[in-house]
Each structure stands twice: as structure tokens, then as C-alpha cells.
Amino acid sequence: MSSFAGPRKGCFKCGNLGHIAEACPSETRLCYNCRQPGHESINCPSPRSTQAKQCYMCGGVGHIQVDCPNNLRPSGGGGLGAGQKCYNCGRPGHIARVCPGAAGGFSASAGGGFRGGSGRGGGANGVVKCFRCQGLNHYARDCMAAPGTTVKTCYKCHKEGHIARECPEGAEYAT
């Protein structure tokens, strides 16, 4: 078992533990891999390092989820996302990257992702797209655009003006 005790979170902006990006004291966004400014981790020139990274599976430090030695999984299931809720279909037991309901089904190389997009690894060309500002190479949770400055687009019906949880066409997507 790890020495992780309590709800410590790794900040997506500076990479430090103990706070989240929203409360980050750093004014500059740093690369998650090398903690230097000026680029995202996907374009980092330094070799991948996990020394100061926090695992999102067990909360330990020094490794990432894909390499977790603790292999913590709820009883009765296993595999990617066991015990988590899928952002693609909303059902528990798997994550969007391996969602069987994603367009085209699961592909070990493509990743699945939201509505047939790609999972954490990026799109076909390795680029991810922010749903908040439509910018490239970052996720909405890491977006520096001011909240509320862009038009909301529903992930379920793809219409503007509301988000998925407020979708009037949501009955068919109920979990």
C-alpha cells in the first residue's frame, strides 16, 4: 500500500501536490513532465519522468496510473476504469478511452475517447482539443480561457446554449 494519506491532489498547472489548478499560486503554466514553462508535456523535449508525479489510481507519488504497482481495483472487477464512471456513455466500470459504446468501438491504438474522439493520448495526429476554448494541446480542465467566455455546446446533442446534464434530449442517455 502507498504512503498516500488524505485528499492530496496534483495540480495540472504547476505539477505540485496539495492544491488544484484553480487554486494554483503559479502565474505560469508549467510542463507536467519537466516543470518548465513554454510547452505542454506532449511536446516536452525531456525524457518522460515520473519521479515527482502523483498516481491517480492509488494517490502515491513516484509513478503514474498506468504503472501503478498497487493495482488497487474494486472487488468484482478490474481493468481500466474499474469503479470509475465513463465520460463517454456515463456508465460505471470503464473509462472513455476503453468505452465499448464509442464510435468504432475500442481500439488499443485509437483510444476511444469522447464521442469517437481520442482518449488521453490525443487524436490521430497526437493533438488534443479543448472543449472550452477549442484550442489545441490542452484539456478543458487545464484551460486558461476565462470561464463563460465561449458558447456552451452540448456533448449529447451537439447544440449550442446548454451542457449535457441540462440537455432536453437527455432521456435516451440516462444511466
C-alpha positions in Angstrom: 0.0 0.0 0.0 1.2 3.5 -0.6 2.0 6.2 2.0 -0.7 8.4 0.5 -2.8 9.8 3.3 -5.7 12.1 2.5 -7.0 14.0 -0.4 -3.8 15.4 -1.8 -4.2 16.4 -5.4 -1.6 17.1 -8.1 -2.0 20.5 -9.7 -2.4 20.3 -13.5 -0.9 23.8 -13.9 2.4 23.6 -11.9 2.6 19.9 -11.1 2.9 20.3 -7.3 0.8 18.4 -4.8 -1.6 19.9 -2.2 -3.7 22.1 -4.4 -5.6 22.0 -7.7 -5.1 24.2 -10.8 -8.0 26.5 -9.8 -6.1 27.5 -6.6 -2.6 27.4 -8.1 -0.4 30.3 -6.9 1.8 29.9 -10.0 1.2 32.5 -12.7 2.9 30.5 -15.4 1.7 27.1 -16.7 4.4 24.5 -16.5 5.0 21.3 -18.4 3.7 18.4 -16.4 6.8 16.4 -17.3 9.8 18.7 -16.7 8.0 21.6 -14.9 9.5 24.2 -17.3 7.3 26.9 -19.0 6.8 27.3 -22.7 5.5 24.0 -23.8 3.0 21.2 -22.9 4.1 17.8 -21.8 3.1 16.2 -25.1 5.8 18.4 -26.8 8.4 18.1 -24.0 11.9 17.7 -25.2 13.0 16.0 -21.9 12.6 12.2 -21.4 9.4 11.2 -19.6 9.9 11.4 -15.8 7.6 10.0 -13.1 9.8 10.9 -10.1 7.6 13.6 -8.7 4.3 12.6 -10.3 1.2 11.5 -8.4 -0.6 8.3 -9.3 -4.4 8.9 -9.9 -5.2 5.3 -9.0 -3.6 5.0 -5.6 -2.6 8.6 -4.8 1.1 7.6 -4.3 4.0 9.6 -5.6 6.8 8.4 -7.9 4.7 6.7 -10.5 1.7 7.3 -12.7 -1.6 5.3 -13.0 -0.5 3.2 -16.0 2.5 1.9 -14.0 0.8 1.6 -10.6 2.3 -1.2 -8.5 -0.5 -1.2 -6.0 -3.0 -2.2 -8.6 -5.9 -1.0 -6.5 -9.2 -2.2 -8.0 -12.7 -2.6 -6.5 -13.7 -6.2 -5.9 -15.7 -7.8 -8.7 -13.9 -6.0 -11.5 -10.7 -4.9 -12.9 -9.1 -3.3 -15.9 -9.0 0.3 -16.9 -11.5 2.4 -15.0 -13.0 -0.2 -12.8 -15.1 1.7 -10.3 -15.0 4.9 -12.3 -17.7 6.5 -14.5 -17.2 6.7 -18.2 -17.3 10.3 -19.6 -18.5 8.9 -23.0 -21.5 6.8 -22.0 -21.9 7.7 -18.4 -21.9 4.1 -17.2 -19.6 2.9 -14.4 -16.9 0.2 -14.8 -14.7 1.7 -17.5 -13.3 4.9 -18.7 -13.9 6.7 -22.0 -10.7 5.5 -23.6 -12.0 1.9 -23.5 -15.7 2.6 -23.9 -17.4 -0.1 -25.9 -20.0 2.4 -26.9 -17.5 4.8 -28.5 -17.8 5.3 -32.3 -15.9 2.4 -33.9 -15.6 0.5 -30.6 -12.5 0.1 -28.5 -9.1 0.1 -30.2 -5.9 -0.3 -28.3 -4.3 2.3 -30.6 -7.0 4.8 -31.2 -8.2 5.1 -27.6 -11.9 5.6 -27.9 -12.4 8.9 -26.2 -15.4 11.1 -26.1 -17.9 10.5 -29.0 -15.3 8.7 -31.0 -12.6 11.3 -30.4 -9.4 10.2 -28.8 -8.6 9.4 -25.2 -5.7 10.9 -23.2 -3.2 10.1 -25.9 -4.7 12.6 -28.4 -6.2 12.4 -31.8 -4.9 10.6 -34.8 -2.1 13.1 -35.1 -1.4 13.2 -31.3 -3.2 16.5 -30.8 -5.9 17.0 -28.1 -8.6 19.7 -28.4 -10.0 21.8 -25.5 -13.8 21.7 -25.3 -13.9 25.1 -23.6 -11.9 27.3 -26.0 -11.5 24.9 -28.9 -7.7 25.4 -28.6 -5.2 22.6 -29.2 -2.9 20.6 -26.9 -4.7 21.0 -23.6 -7.9 19.8 -21.9 -10.7 22.0 -20.7 -9.8 21.3 -17.0 -6.4 22.9 -17.8 -7.8 25.7 -20.0 -6.6 29.2 -19.2 -9.5 30.9 -21.0 -11.8 32.8 -18.7 -14.9 30.7 -17.8 -18.1 31.7 -19.6 -16.3 33.4 -22.5 -17.3 30.8 -25.0 -20.6 29.4 -26.1 -21.5 26.2 -24.4 -22.0 23.2 -26.7 -23.8 20.1 -25.5 -21.8 16.8 -25.8 -25.0 14.8 -26.3 -27.0 16.6 -28.9 -24.2 18.9 -30.2 -26.4 22.0 -30.0 -25.2 25.3 -28.5 -26.6 27.0 -25.4 -26.6 24.2 -22.8 -24.4 21.4 -21.5 -25.0 17.7 -21.4 -26.5 17.5 -17.9 -29.1 20.1 -19.0 -29.8 18.5 -22.3 -33.6 18.4 -23.2 -32.9 15.4 -25.3 -31.2 13.6 -22.4 -33.7 10.8 -21.8 -32.1 8.4 -24.2 -28.7 8.9 -22.4 -30.0 8.2 -18.9 -27.8 5.9 -16.9 
